[in-house]
Amino acid sequence: MFHLGCLVLYCYFAVVTVLYFVIILANALLIGVICIERSLHEPMYLFLCALFVNQLYGSTGLFPALMFYLLSDTHDISILYCYLQIYVLYTYGLTEFCHLSVMSYDRYICICYPLQYNNIMTPKIVFGLILLSWLYSFFLNAIVISLSLRLQFCGNILDRLYCDNYSVVKLACSNTTLNDIWGLVGTVLSISCTICPTIYSYVKILQICLKSSKETKQKAFNTCMPHIASLLNFSSGCLFVILQGRYDTAHLPPILRSILFVYFLICPPLFNPIMYGIRMAKIRQACKKVLRL
């Protein structure tokens, strides 16, 4: 039984290692291609580059620690590392939503104001939006961590593959009112600054498409479909995490619970580079050009 258990752990380790390697390879390839190929130095591709960088950042918050603990005899984790992991994963999540929101705005300007697009989406605006996404996420989550750092804990067991703030706060025996208030405020701010602009952008795009020709509708569909797929994929992963934290999922198989819990950290970083690399002709051609060098 001992040897069988070890074999299973080694199999899990091999799977996790391969996934992490593929994520690094796929995202790093597209980041490199976009940086090298001058024809891709356009707002849409620069926003994609920022998305891929964030996916590498988020994956690094999970995979190295998970690989270590799969081979470790102990599953203990220091409180400081736990907070560091929370900060990395939470900033990854919010930054991902920010980048997807900015990309929806970019598509809105491109489709609804095509003649003014280059005047509106200047390099300064593009880099400003990317930087703002990171700073906004870092600032909001710094408050989350600072509020959690002051807590005293009565328990030390987390039934999770990684640290998350909701589970950590549930272990506190000190007053968590401030954490609860900021959790609500942070949620409202995050939704109002990411989900609402995205919905607004697509409502406006839909209005334009309903009045446009069939060719324009097809072009808008081809342009927006990868972004919508990315948004739905990542949102589904976040929803899985939220539902598992709020509701009892003990009736589900452990392996299914684990997959759903890490879905937002594994599937988008795997799915997005492949989808954008295949769906977008300019990226596909640039990849072939770079790989032939």
C-alpha positions in Angstrom: 0.0 0.0 0.0 2.9 2.4 0.8 4.5 1.8 -2.5 1.2 2.2 -4.3 0.6 5.5 -2.5 4.1 6.7 -3.5 3.4 5.7 -7.1 0.2 7.8 -7.2 2.0 10.8 -5.8 4.8 10.5 -8.4 2.1 10.3 -11.1 0.5 13.4 -9.8 3.9 15.1 -9.6 4.6 14.1 -13.2 1.2 15.5 -14.4 1.7 18.8 -12.5 5.2 19.2 -13.8 4.1 18.6 -17.5 1.2 21.1 -17.1 3.5 23.7 -15.6 6.1 23.2 -18.4 3.5 23.5 -21.1 2.0 26.7 -19.5 5.5 28.2 -19.3 6.4 27.2 -22.9 3.1 28.3 -24.5 2.8 31.7 -22.7 6.5 32.5 -23.0 6.5 31.7 -26.7 3.6 34.1 -27.4 5.1 36.8 -25.1 8.4 36.5 -27.1 6.7 36.5 -30.5 4.6 39.6 -29.6 7.7 41.4 -28.3 9.9 40.4 -31.3 7.5 40.8 -34.2 6.9 44.5 -34.9 3.7 43.8 -36.8 2.2 42.7 -33.5 3.0 46.0 -31.7 -0.7 47.0 -31.8 -3.0 47.6 -28.8 -4.8 44.3 -29.0 -1.6 42.2 -29.1 0.0 44.2 -26.4 -3.0 43.6 -24.1 -2.7 39.9 -24.9 1.0 40.0 -24.0 0.1 41.5 -20.6 -2.5 38.7 -20.2 0.1 36.0 -20.9 2.6 37.6 -18.4 -0.1 37.6 -15.7 -0.9 33.9 -16.4 2.8 33.0 -15.9 2.8 35.0 -12.7 -0.4 33.3 -11.4 0.8 29.8 -12.3 4.1 30.4 -10.5 2.0 31.1 -7.4 0.7 27.6 -7.4 2.8 25.1 -9.3 6.3 25.2 -7.6 4.7 24.9 -4.1 2.3 22.1 -5.2 5.2 20.2 -6.8 7.2 20.6 -3.6 4.4 19.3 -1.3 3.6 16.3 -3.6 7.2 15.0 -2.9 7.4 16.2 0.7 6.7 14.1 3.8 5.1 17.1 5.5 2.5 19.4 4.3 3.2 22.2 6.7 3.4 25.8 5.4 4.6 28.9 7.2 2.0 31.6 7.8 4.2 34.2 5.9 4.5 32.0 2.9 0.7 31.4 3.1 0.1 35.1 3.0 2.6 35.5 0.1 0.7 32.8 -1.9 -2.6 34.5 -1.1 -1.3 37.8 -2.4 0.1 36.3 -5.6 -3.0 34.3 -6.4 -5.4 37.1 -5.6 -3.5 39.7 -7.6 -3.3 37.3 -10.5 -7.1 36.8 -10.3 -8.0 40.5 -10.1 -5.4 41.5 -12.7 -6.8 38.9 -15.1 -10.2 40.4 -14.8 -8.7 43.9 -15.3 -6.9 42.9 -18.4 -10.0 41.2 -19.8 -12.0 44.3 -19.1 -9.4 46.5 -20.8 -9.4 44.1 -23.8 -13.2 44.5 -24.0 -12.9 48.3 -24.0 -10.3 47.9 -26.8 -12.7 45.9 -28.9 -15.5 48.4 -28.2 -13.4 51.3 -29.5 -12.2 49.3 -32.5 -15.7 48.2 -33.6 -17.7 51.3 -32.5 -15.1 54.0 -33.4 -12.9 52.5 -36.1 -11.8 55.9 -37.6 -10.8 57.3 -34.2 -9.2 54.0 -32.9 -5.6 55.0 -33.5 -6.1 58.4 -32.0 -7.7 57.0 -28.9 -5.6 53.8 -28.3 -2.2 55.5 -28.4 0.9 53.6 -27.0 0.8 55.9 -23.9 -2.9 54.9 -23.2 -2.2 51.2 -23.8 0.7 51.0 -21.4 -1.1 53.2 -19.0 -4.1 50.8 -18.9 -1.8 47.8 -18.5 0.1 49.5 -15.6 -3.2 50.7 -14.0 -4.5 47.1 -14.0 -1.5 45.8 -12.1 -1.4 48.8 -9.6 -5.1 48.6 -8.9 -4.9 44.8 -8.2 -1.7 45.2 -6.0 -3.2 48.0 -4.0 -6.6 46.3 -3.3 -5.0 43.0 -2.3 -2.3 44.7 -0.2 -5.2 45.9 2.0 -6.6 42.3 2.1 -3.3 41.0 3.4 -2.7 43.8 5.9 -6.1 43.2 7.5 -5.5 39.4 7.7 -2.0 39.9 9.2 -3.4 41.3 12.4 -5.6 38.3 13.1 -4.9 35.7 15.9 -5.7 32.1 14.9 -7.3 29.2 16.8 -6.8 26.6 14.1 -4.0 25.7 11.6 -5.5 23.3 9.2 -6.5 24.3 5.7 -8.5 21.8 3.6 -7.2 23.3 0.3 -4.5 22.7 -2.3 -3.3 26.3 -1.7 -3.9 29.2 0.8 -6.9 31.4 0.2 -7.9 34.4 2.4 -11.4 33.2 3.0 -10.2 29.9 4.6 -7.5 31.6 6.6 -9.9 34.2 8.0 -12.3 31.4 9.0 -9.5 30.0 11.3 -9.3 33.3 13.2 -10.5 33.6 16.8 -10.1 37.4 16.8 -12.6 39.9 15.5 -12.9 39.7 11.7 -15.5 42.5 11.1 -13.0 44.7 9.3 -12.0 41.8 7.0 -15.7 41.1 6.3 -16.4 44.8 5.5 -13.4 45.1 3.2 -14.3 41.8 1.5 -17.6 43.3 0.6 -16.1 46.7 -0.4 -13.4 45.0 -2.4 -15.9 42.8 -4.2 -18.0 45.8 -5.2 -15.0 47.7 -6.4 -13.7 44.7 -8.4 -17.1 44.1 -10.1 -17.7 47.8 -10.8 -14.2 48.3 -12.3 -14.0 45.0 -14.3 -17.3 43.2 -14.9 -19.5 46.4 -15.4 -17.2 48.0 -18.1 -17.0 44.6 -19.9 -20.8 44.3 -20.0 -21.1 47.9 -21.1 -18.6 47.4 -23.9 -20.4 44.3 -25.3 -23.8 45.9 -25.0 -22.5 48.8 -27.2 -20.8 46.3 -29.6 -24.1 44.4 -29.9 -26.0 47.6 -30.7 -23.6 48.5 -33.5 -23.7 44.9 -34.9 -27.5 44.9 -35.0 -27.4 47.9 -37.3 -24.4 46.7 -39.4 -23.9 44.6 -42.5 -23.4 40.8 -42.4 -19.7 41.3 -43.1 -19.3 43.7 -40.2 -21.1 41.3 -37.9 -18.8 38.4 -39.0 -15.7 40.5 -38.4 -16.9 41.6 -35.0 -17.7 38.0 -34.1 -14.3 36.8 -35.1 -12.6 39.6 -33.2 -14.6 39.2 -30.0 -15.1 35.5 -29.8 -11.7 34.6 -28.4 -12.1 37.3 -25.7 -15.6 36.1 -24.7 -14.3 32.5 -24.5 -11.4 33.6 -22.3 -13.7 35.6 -20.1 -16.2 32.8 -19.6 -13.5 30.3 -19.0 -11.8 32.3 -16.3 -15.1 33.4 -14.7 -16.2 29.8 -14.5 -13.0 28.9 -12.7 -13.5 31.7 -10.2 -17.1 30.7 -9.7 -16.0 27.2 -8.8 -13.7 28.5 -6.1 -16.4 30.8 -4.6 -19.0 28.0 -4.6 -16.6 25.6 -2.9 -15.8 28.1 -0.2 -19.4 29.0 0.6 -21.1 25.6 0.2 -20.4 22.1 1.5 -18.9 20.0 -1.4 -17.9 17.0 0.7 -20.2 14.8 -1.4 -18.1 15.4 -4.5 -15.1 13.1 -5.3 -11.9 14.6 -3.8 -10.1 14.6 -7.2 -13.0 16.6 -8.8 -13.0 19.1 -5.9 -9.3 19.6 -6.4 -9.6 20.1 -10.1 -12.4 22.6 -9.7 -10.4 24.4 -7.1 -7.4 24.9 -9.3 -9.3 25.3 -12.6 -8.8 29.1 -12.8 -5.0 28.7 -12.3 -4.5 25.9 -14.8 -7.1 26.1 -17.6 -6.9 29.8 -18.6 -3.0 29.7 -18.8 -3.3 26.6 -21.0 -6.4 27.5 -23.0 -5.7 31.1 -23.9 -2.3 30.8 -25.6 -3.5 27.8 -27.7 -6.8 29.6 -28.6 -5.2 32.9 -29.5 -2.3 31.2 -31.3 -4.7 29.2 -33.5 -7.6 31.7 -33.9 -5.6 34.9 -34.6 -4.0 34.7 -38.0 -1.3 37.3 -37.4 -0.1 35.6 -34.2 -0.1 32.2 -36.0 1.9 33.5 -38.9 4.3 35.3 -36.5 4.8 32.1 -34.5 5.7 30.2 -37.7 8.1 32.9 -38.7 9.9 33.0 -35.4 10.1 29.2 -35.0 11.6 29.0 -38.5 14.5 31.3 -37.5 
